[in-house]
Amino acid sequence: MINSNLDSKKKMILILIICTIIWFIIISRLVFIQLIEGEKWTTKANNQLYISRIITANRGTIYDASGKVVLAQSSSVETVSVNPLNIAKENKEKVAKAFSEIFELDYDKVLKKVNKKSSIETIIKRVDKEKTDSLRIWMQDNNIYTGINIDEDTKRYYPYSTLASHIIGFVGSDNQGLDGIEAKYDEILTGENGSISKMMDAKGNIIGDNGENYEDSNRGNDLVLSIDMNIQAIVEKYLEEACIENICTDGGNIIIMDPNNGDILAMATYPYYDLNNPYEITDETIASMWGELDSGEKNKYLQSMWRNKAVADTYEPGSTFKLVTASASLEEGIAETDRQGSYNCGGSIEIAGVKIKCWRYYRPHGGQSLREALMNSCNPVFIGLGQKLGVSKYYEYLKKFGFLEKTGIDLIGEARSIFLKEEKVGPVELATISFGQRFEVTPIQMITMVSSIANDGIYVKPRIVKAIIDSKTGERNDLEPIFKDEVISKETSEKVLSMMTSVVSEGTGKNARVQGFNVGGKTGTSEDGVNTGKYVTSFIGVAPTDDPKVTILVTLYNPTGESGHQGGTVAAPVAGKVLNEVINYLEISPTEE
């Protein structure tokens, strides 16, 4: 009996100790939660009651060079969302049906969102006010307001659809720039988002006396481009015409630049795409088989469609590059422009045991001056000049003209040129470089080169944006042109421009002539890769050569039409048409005879 009482007491003591320990643990945990983690749990609790919706800021407007023509702007639209927990159970199906009918959405998907246990679900983004006004009428007719939100939003709009598409670029569903200027200047164009926030209980009633807290958004800054809408339209018209008429299987591009300040007045890559529908396939053949392509193939095609070839692709410039060899030779004093019979073309030239032909090997040019050699685009003459210059000196001029680095133009995706390293260049490699083959450059590098010649020999950096306007103050910040070192002297510049004028007036560039004006240029034809059977045809020019106002580069990829693939017969006529309209548009005075 005594032992039994002792066992009972021990059990009671043990139970008491265990209860005390459990109670101590509970108290400690409560103290820890209350004092140590109190702020964290309070925040979490408030977050469950706190409803916040973003008001997307309008992006800044993009203007053309005039500062008046709008190329990209944000328009006000609205976004519809719901707080599922605040929509009465008996109204959920009715609400879902209204959404699906007004906004033409899938009913089952909408109902799934309306039935979710989350605090907020987006039904549809960036719809026109006409649609949301229909929803407002429905809400009024059915006396259903709780849990349905209609908020201000913004939508990017491009008034000219395809104009300058590869320059401007576009934005994604989150209003972030994805390509072109929209991506390059995204931080400047993007504004500061606003918000609508409120505290609500489980029944959807607002907690507190302040109601909704509204913070307005601030729109982004505006950009003024160097692009002149009218010149861009002229360029795009003739580029499309040329690519279609000459059946250019890989498209083409044209750049027009002001050599006096580096402004890109126009830059077009064909085929174009619609900025308002950037995912719409422009190629009918690709569009017909789109459903059969996997995601990787689709993405590859879209990237190629959006690709600005004038900046992002490289090509062999061919004979247009003879302007570099001629400029360097004149500057170094190893050549003169008009000494008759200075050079002889026998149809080919042998370098380090390798015979390299002139394009007119079957009927050699014979004795020529440098001017005549440029007019005739005679390979042996420029190969000989390259050998006289030597590798080291030639690479000095490649660097001066900006071919060994990117131009730094304010567009995304600029490619680098492809040259052999200087120490690996032998006599044969130097020979091919001298007349523009077996290396690759970008179109933007080529137009910058000829602009340096036209700008009294001073290198000028190409640019697309020339001013930023503060959206809050309206203050305009003009970006100054960037000039670098002297590439060639003014005297040499004048000599090269004079020879270029002869190329157009009497040589291979005759088809680029413009009545009443001195136009200078150089034609080019090169292979697009090794043994591909494809060609790149081009024309590079200056107008007018007595007082340069514009430079131009026309590049057409793999023309397969009846006119062939020579620069003089395919690219030069396009340049002539473009320059004729641009010169008249700019009201440049005719050259005095």
URTA-V661357 format. One record per run of one state. SS is the DSSP state (a for helix, b for strand, c for the rest). FROM is the first residue (numbers start at 0). LEN is the number of residues. Records with the same first field share a line. If there is no record, write none. Layout:
SS=FROM-LEN, FROM-LEN
This chain:
c=0-1, 36-1, 55-6, 63-6, 82-1, 86-2, 102-4, 114-6, 127-1, 142-5, 157-7, 168-2, 171-5, 177-2, 184-1, 189-2, 192-1, 200-5, 206-6, 215-2, 218-3, 225-3, 245-2, 248-3, 257-5, 270-4, 277-6, 288-1, 292-2, 306-2, 312-1, 315-2, 331-11, 345-2, 351-2, 357-3, 363-2, 368-1, 376-2, 389-1, 400-17, 418-3, 424-2, 434-5, 454-3, 460-2, 463-1, 469-6, 478-4, 486-3, 505-4, 512-6, 527-7, 543-6, 557-1, 559-7, 585-8
a=1-35, 37-12, 83-3, 88-14, 106-8, 128-14, 164-4, 179-5, 185-4, 228-17, 274-3, 283-5, 289-3, 294-12, 308-4, 317-14, 360-3, 369-7, 378-11, 390-10, 421-3, 426-8, 442-12, 489-16, 509-3, 566-19
b=49-6, 61-2, 69-13, 120-7, 147-10, 170-1, 176-1, 191-1, 193-7, 205-1, 212-3, 217-1, 221-4, 247-1, 251-6, 262-8, 313-2, 342-3, 347-4, 353-4, 365-3, 417-1, 439-3, 457-3, 462-1, 464-5, 475-3, 482-4, 518-9, 534-9, 549-8, 558-1
